Amino acid sequence: MDDQPKVPPAAADVPPLSPALRESVRDLMARLLQASDAVTVNNLVHDLESDALDTDDRRADAAYVLGQMGDARALNPLIAALRDEDTVVRTEAAAALGSDQRVARARPL
């Protein structure tokens, strides 16, 4: 019997979330942020536009959540994200804009 305490794994040793679980987490984030305010939208726009973030996943998640929120303040940043270097960020921005009825009724981008 080993009396040594169990040491939790380092964050780097934790495997990434499965795609299904990640989608569930993202949907939960979007629902929690439905009652958005200016600070939340501004923070997400900052995340979307930031070059300083260490991962494009966070920027892609910001595009996804902004799309789910449907806040008009996110339209221009999402349109700008269509030109992002990262494919996933561009895809999430396009999906976010495609689900927005205001954009669907607008002239083609």
URHUJO-V805487 format. One record per residue. N is the residue number from 0. OMEGA is omega as a letter, one per 30 degrees, with the letter a starting at -180 (none if undefined). Layout:
# URHUJO-V805487
n->(N/N)
omega->(OMEGA/OMEGA)
This chain:
# URHUJO-V805487
n->(0/1/2/3/4/5/6/7/8/9/10/11/12/13/14/15/16/17/18/19/20/21/22/23/24/25/26/27/28/29/30/31/32/33/34/35/36/37/38/39/40/41/42/43/44/45/46/47/48/49/50/51/52/53/54/55/56/57/58/59/60/61/62/63/64/65/66/67/68/69/70/71/72/73/74/75/76/77/78/79/80/81/82/83/84/85/86/87/88/89/90/91/92/93/94/95/96/97/98/99/100/101/102/103/104/105/106/107/108)
omega->(a/a/l/l/l/l/l/a/l/a/a/a/a/a/l/l/l/l/a/l/l/l/l/l/a/l/l/l/a/l/l/a/a/l/a/l/a/a/a/l/l/l/l/l/l/l/a/a/a/l/a/a/a/a/l/l/a/l/l/l/l/l/l/a/l/l/l/a/l/a/a/a/a/a/a/l/l/l/l/a/l/l/a/l/a/a/a/l/l/a/l/l/l/l/l/l/a/l/a/a/l/a/a/l/a/l/a/l/none)
